[in-house]
């Protein structure tokens, strides 16, 4: 158990993006049941206003209403999905651009809309999904800080940022968490992002902690409509080479009598008490499997072996934003 702004949560959270069909079809009733189950396990629920153009937050509202537990809700703003709003286009490296707006007026609007869709009075953790290149970091973070002062938000964070931006933002208002891709599949966060986070005593919330499902060992080939076909690490020869490297990780998991997913999550947890992976799943059984990783203690020898198999940059393919 760790704390974000004095609120205790489990060290494995739940990423709700998976419920919007990016990795395959998802049915609303099942999605709400899964979210409700995750809430009852005292997991941080990670969503964003752009997931399903607000639909994901609405699903979470239904789950909150059905749950007997008080949820820890983390959401994000900044990706413009409304037809009547504008912003600055950025290239993600995923084969499509995103329009980002971090202006004070947009931040206020986005927060109020999220509160309404979620059906809550306060957001536990609010992230800037991406920073707006045409708006100063100070303006965006100051607007988030004003929401904290107004009681609409409890803590603030950043997502997909640089180490310098983390330090700069923390000078405007304390940053409680930074969300960034981190896993055995992509370890670049260790070079500068994680040291910056540690320097301000924040938490690293790891999106795609299972390499978008790759580290589960179930990805062999992808359908044309699968979101992951945009990832260079899962294309052509890169995918073939990466699958070969994965075999060594799967062998370690087999020897330990755990699943490859559990091994990947246990490795992340071993990297620090402030590391929070947020794997997503459409099944309650997978949530149970993921949470079981909290009880797995990896030996120093196993950690060394994983370092040798999957050092920074070992998996082929360009690193994305």
N, C-alpha and C positions, 0 to 999 in steps of 0.2 A: 504493500500500500504506500502511495506517495501522496503529496498534496500539491494542488495548484491554488495559489492565493488562499492558503489555509483550508481548502476543501479536500478531504481525503477521497482518492479514487484508486481503482485497481491499476496496475502497471500495464495492463493490456486493455485498450479501448475498442470501440466498434466503429468502423468506417461505413457510413450509410450510402455512399455514392454507388455501391454495388447494386442497390435496389432500383436504380434508374435505367436498367437495360444496357448499360455500357459493355457489360460482359455476358450478355444473354438476357432473355426475357425474365421479367419479374412481375408477379401478380400482387396487386395492392393488399389484399387481405392477408396473404402470407407474409408480405413485407411488414405490415403492422404487427403481426404476431411475433415476428423475429425481433423487431425493434423493442417491443414490450419485454420480451425475454432478456434482451441485452440490458435494458434499464434495470430489471430486477436482479441482474448479476452485479449491479453497482459499477457498470462500465461507463466511461465517458462516451457519449454518443457524438460522433463527428459528422456534421452535415455542412451544407452551404446553400445560400439562396439560389445559386445558379444550377444546382443539381436538379434536373428536370424542370427548370424555370420556375422554381418555388414549390414544385410537387413534393420534393423530398422533405422539406420542412413541414408540409401539410401532413404527410404520412407520420412524421414524428409527433405532431400534435395529437393525432389519433392514439398513438401508442402511449403518450404521456397521460391521456385521459383514461386509458384502460389500466395503467400500471398502479400498483399500490406503493411503489417506491418514488422518492423524489429524484428526478433525473439530473445528471450533470450534462448540460447541453453546450456543445461548442459548435458555432457556425461561422461562416465566412461571407464577406461581401467584396465587391469590386469588379467582378465579371459582369458586364452589362448584357442582360438578356431581354430587357424590355424594349419594345419597338419605339417607344417615345423618348428613350434616353440615348445619349451619345457618350463617347469617350475616346481614348487613344488606343490604337491597335498595336499589339505586340505579337511577335513571332514566338511560338512555344517550342518549335522543333518537332511538334507532333503532326505536322502536315496541315495544320489549319491555324489561323490567327485567333486571338481573343481581343475583345474590346474591353478596356479597363477604365474605370472612373474612380478617382480617389478624392474628388473635391469635397469640401466640407458639406455642401448641400446634399450631394449624393450619399455621403456617409450617413447623414442624419435620416434621409429618406429610407435607405436600405435597412437601417437598424429598426426603424418603426415598422416597416413591412415585415421584417423577420419576426419581430415580437408578435405581430398579429397572426402570421402564419403558424408560428409555433404554439401560440396560445399560452405564453408565459409572460410574467411581469419583468423578468430579468434574464439576460443571457449570461451563462456562467463564464464563457470564454469566447471572445469575439476576435476573429482574425481578419486582417486585410489579405484577401486571397492572393492578389498580386499588387504590387505598387504601381501606381499610375505615373509613367515617365513624364507626363505633362503637368503634374501637380507635385508640389514639394512634399517630401516625406513629413515635414513638420506640420503641414496643413492636415494631412490625412490622420496622423497619429493624434494631433491635438483634438480633432473632431471625435475620435474614439475616446480620448480622455474625458471629453465633455460628457459623453454618454455614461462613463463611469461615475462622474460627479452627479449626474442626474439620476443615478440608480437603475439605469436601463441595462447596464453591463457591469459584471463583477470584475472581470480581468480581461486584458487585451493581449493579443499575440500577432505574429507576422507569419506569412507563408511564402515560400519560394523567393527568398531574399538573399542578399549577400551578407557576409560577415560585417562589413562596414555599415550596412544599413541597420543591422541588429544593434550595434553599439550606438549609432546615431539616434535611433528611435528610442532606445532606453534612456537617453538623456532628456527626451521630451516627456515620457511617462514610462514607469516600470513595465517591462515586457515579461509576461509570465511564461509564455511558451512560443516556440518557433516550430512551424510545421515544414518539413522538408523530406524529400525522398531519401530513405536510408534503409539498407538491408545488405545481406551478403551479395545480392545482385548488383547493388550500386552503393559503394562505400565512400564516395567522394566527400561526403559531409564531414568526414574525420579530418580533412586537411585544414579547414578554416571555420566552417559553420559550427561544428560542435565545440571547438575551443572558445569561440565567441559567446555561444550560449552558456557555457560553463562559467565564463568570466562575469556574467551578470546573474548567475544563479537561477537561470530559467530552465524549462524542460524542453526536450526535443521530442516532438510528436512526429512519429515516422509514418508518412503516407507510403503506400505500396510496400509494406514491410515484408511481403512475400513475393516481391518482384512481379506484381500484378498477376499473381497465381503461378508464376514460373517456378518458384522454389517449392511448390507443393508436389512437383513431379508429375502433374497431370496434363501439362501443356505439351502437346506433340505437334499439332498444327492448328492454325486459326482460321475460322470462317471469314469470308470477305467482309461481313458486317461487323466483325469484332473490333472494338475500340483499340485493342492492343496491336493491331496490324500497323498502326502508325508508329510504334516503338521500334527504332532501328535494331535494338537488341533481339527483337522477335521477327526479324525479316531475313529470308534467304539463307545464305551461308552463315551469317551471324547466329541465327537460331540453331543451326546444326552444330556449330562449334560449342555454343553455350550449353546445349543439351548434353554433349559429351562431358563437359566439365561438371555438370550437375550430377552425373552418375557417381562421382566420388563423394559428393555431399549426401546423396541418397544411401550410399553404403555405410556412412557413419551413422545415419539415422537408424538403419536396419540393425547395426551392431548394438545400438543403445535401446532397441525395441521401442522406438518412438517414431512418429511420422516426420517426413522431411519438413513439413510446416512447423511442427513443434520444435524441431531442431533450429530452424531459422529464427523463430520467435525467442527461444531460450538464449540463442546467441545475442540477439539484440538486447535483451534484458541484462545480460552479463556485461554489456558495455557501459552501464552506469545506472544509478538509482533514479536518474532524471530522464530516462529513456522510456517513451510510451509508444509502442507499436499500435496501430489502429487497423488491423485486418478487417476486411468486410466479408460477409457471407450471407447467403439467402437461407441458410439452414441452421436451426438451433443446435444440431449435433456438431456442426463445425465450430460454433461458438464454444461449446463444451471442450472440443479438441484444442482450440486455441488457448482457452483459459488454463487448461492442464499444463501448458508450458510454464506457467508461473511456479510450478512445483518441481521443475527440472533444473538440477544443478549440473552444469557442464564442468568437467575436469579441466585442469590447466592443459593437459595433453590434447584433449579434444579441441579446445580453443586454439591451440597452436596449429593443429592439423587444419582447421578451418581457415586460419590465416594463410597457410601455405596454399590451400586449394583456391581460395577466393580473396586474394589481396585487392587493393584498390585498382580498378581498371581491368581486372581479369576477364570479366565477361565482355564479349565483343559487341561493339555498337556504340554509336554516339551517345553522349550524356545529354539528356534533355533538361529543360528548365524545371 
